[in-house]
Amino acid sequence: MGLTVHRVVNGSLRENAYLLWDGPEAIAIDPGFAAARLLELIGQEELQLRFILATHIHADHIGEVETLGAATGARFGIHELDLALEPSASAEARTLGLPAVRCPPPDLLVRDRQHIVVGPMSLEVLHTPGHSPGSVSYAIEDRLFTGDTLFRTMVGPTRFAGGDSRALHHSLHDVLLRLPPSTTVYPGHGMPTTIGYELQHNRSLRGGTAASPSTP
């Protein structure tokens, strides 16, 4: 059958939620506020959702984790270092007009280089701090889900609580940009891109001044 990736753009900040499947079992990455649309797709495709994985704790990425988990029984995974940010993440969300959300207790604390296996799918966790201490990216085959670490022609902001520009530089240059240029990047906001395209066109990666999205 092969891997299918479905993107759902949702919320006032146009966050990308992703549903992945290869066979009857599925994984959701950063459901944001898209629980209803993801549940509709899960029903249409007759899927069983096994995991809900967050790239980081910000409200636009985890807004309806609890709703989606309650409806499907899927296990929730996030990096431990982001859990302490929940109070500040909720406060920052309110300044951006987002509802305060609760991060449910995780069933899984993801860690660097861990593999999460669902049927024929095997996602590798890459710890990519900078946007937040516990930001992670998820790699599968030639696909990469980067949350708010890397966007098309931009990089993630570090102005929010826990942000660290040096850590972001390391995550980009020593982790993500070492992947094959043909790797497709699915960011937390905006259109997909590739590692090769970003190496050529992303001014921020060359020390330029490309702006980052105004998103948590």
C-alpha positions in Angstrom: 0.0 0.0 0.0 2.7 2.5 0.9 2.8 5.4 3.3 0.1 8.0 3.0 0.5 11.5 4.5 -2.6 13.7 4.9 -2.2 17.3 5.9 -5.0 19.3 7.7 -4.6 23.0 8.0 -6.4 24.3 11.1 -6.8 27.1 13.6 -6.3 30.8 13.5 -2.5 30.3 13.1 -2.9 27.8 10.2 -1.1 25.0 11.9 -0.5 21.8 10.0 -1.9 18.6 11.5 -0.8 15.3 9.9 -2.3 11.9 9.7 0.0 9.0 8.5 -1.0 5.5 7.7 0.2 2.5 5.8 -2.5 -0.2 6.3 -5.3 0.0 8.9 -3.3 1.7 11.7 -2.5 5.4 11.8 -0.4 8.0 13.6 -1.4 11.7 14.1 1.3 14.4 14.5 0.4 17.7 16.0 -3.4 17.5 15.9 -3.8 21.2 16.9 -7.4 22.1 16.8 -8.3 19.6 14.0 -9.7 16.7 16.0 -13.1 16.7 14.3 -11.5 16.7 10.8 -9.0 14.0 11.7 -11.7 11.8 13.2 -13.7 12.2 10.0 -10.8 11.1 7.9 -10.0 8.2 10.3 -13.6 7.1 9.9 -13.6 7.5 6.1 -10.4 5.4 5.7 -11.5 2.9 8.4 -8.3 3.5 10.4 -7.3 2.8 13.9 -5.3 5.6 15.5 -2.5 4.2 17.6 -0.4 7.3 18.5 -0.8 11.1 18.8 2.7 12.6 18.7 3.5 16.2 19.5 6.6 18.0 18.1 6.3 20.4 21.0 3.9 21.7 23.7 2.5 24.9 22.2 -1.2 25.3 22.1 -1.6 25.4 18.3 0.0 22.0 18.1 -1.6 20.1 21.1 -4.9 22.0 21.4 -7.2 18.9 20.9 -4.9 16.1 21.8 -7.2 15.2 24.7 -10.3 15.2 22.5 -8.6 13.0 19.9 -7.2 10.6 22.4 -10.5 10.2 24.2 -12.3 9.4 20.9 -9.7 6.9 19.7 -7.8 5.5 22.7 -4.5 6.5 21.0 -1.4 6.9 23.1 0.0 10.4 23.5 3.7 11.1 23.1 5.8 14.2 23.8 9.3 15.0 24.9 9.8 15.3 28.7 11.6 18.6 28.5 8.5 20.4 27.2 6.2 19.4 30.0 7.5 22.1 32.4 6.5 24.7 29.8 2.8 24.1 30.0 2.0 27.3 32.2 4.0 29.6 30.0 2.7 28.0 26.8 -0.8 28.6 28.0 -0.1 32.2 28.8 1.6 32.8 25.4 -1.4 31.2 23.7 -3.7 33.7 25.3 -1.6 36.6 24.0 -2.1 35.2 20.4 -5.8 34.8 20.8 -5.7 31.0 21.3 -7.7 29.2 24.0 -5.7 28.0 27.0 -5.3 24.3 26.6 -4.3 21.4 28.9 -1.5 19.0 28.0 -2.8 15.6 29.0 -0.4 13.3 30.9 1.7 11.6 28.2 1.6 7.8 27.8 5.0 8.0 26.1 8.0 10.3 26.8 9.7 10.3 23.4 13.5 10.4 23.3 16.2 11.1 20.8 16.7 8.3 18.2 13.8 6.3 19.6 11.8 4.4 17.0 8.0 4.3 17.2 6.6 1.4 15.3 3.0 1.0 14.1 2.5 -1.7 11.5 5.0 -1.2 8.7 5.6 2.4 9.8 8.7 3.2 11.9 9.1 6.8 12.9 12.5 7.9 14.3 12.5 10.7 16.9 15.1 13.4 16.4 15.5 15.8 19.4 15.7 19.2 17.8 15.6 21.8 20.6 15.7 25.5 20.0 12.1 26.6 19.4 11.4 24.9 22.8 13.7 22.6 24.9 11.7 19.5 24.0 11.1 20.2 20.4 11.4 17.0 18.3 11.2 16.1 14.6 9.9 12.8 13.3 11.6 11.0 10.4 10.0 8.2 8.4 11.4 6.9 5.1 12.2 10.1 3.1 9.8 12.3 5.0 10.5 14.6 8.0 8.0 16.3 10.3 9.7 19.3 11.8 7.1 21.1 13.9 8.2 24.7 14.3 12.0 24.0 13.9 12.2 24.4 10.1 9.7 25.9 7.6 9.9 26.6 3.9 12.5 29.4 3.6 12.3 30.2 7.3 13.3 28.8 10.7 11.5 28.5 14.0 11.3 31.5 16.3 13.1 31.3 19.7 11.4 34.3 21.4 9.0 32.1 23.4 9.7 30.6 26.8 12.5 28.0 26.6 13.7 29.2 23.2 17.4 29.0 22.5 19.0 30.3 19.3 22.2 28.3 19.8 20.3 25.1 20.3 18.2 25.8 17.2 21.4 26.4 15.2 22.7 23.0 16.3 19.4 21.3 15.6 19.3 22.7 12.1 22.9 22.3 11.0 24.0 19.2 12.9 20.8 17.2 12.7 18.3 18.2 10.1 20.5 19.5 7.3 22.6 16.3 7.4 19.6 14.4 6.1 19.5 13.6 2.3 18.6 16.7 0.2 15.7 14.8 -1.3 14.0 14.5 2.1 10.5 16.0 2.1 9.9 18.4 5.0 6.5 18.7 6.4 6.6 21.8 8.7 4.2 22.9 11.5 3.0 25.8 9.4 3.1 26.5 5.7 3.8 24.3 2.6 6.1 21.3 2.4 9.6 21.7 1.2 12.8 19.6 0.9 16.1 19.7 2.7 17.8 20.4 -0.6 15.5 23.4 -1.3 16.2 24.9 2.1 19.9 24.5 1.7 19.7 26.6 -1.5 17.0 29.1 -0.6 16.6 29.5 3.1 18.5 32.8 4.0 18.3 32.1 7.7 20.3 28.9 7.3 23.0 31.0 5.6 23.0 33.7 8.3 20.5 35.9 6.6 17.5 37.6 8.0 14.5 35.7 6.8 11.6 36.2 9.2 10.1 33.4 11.2 6.3 32.9 11.4 4.5 34.7 14.3 3.5 31.4 15.8 4.1 29.6 19.1 
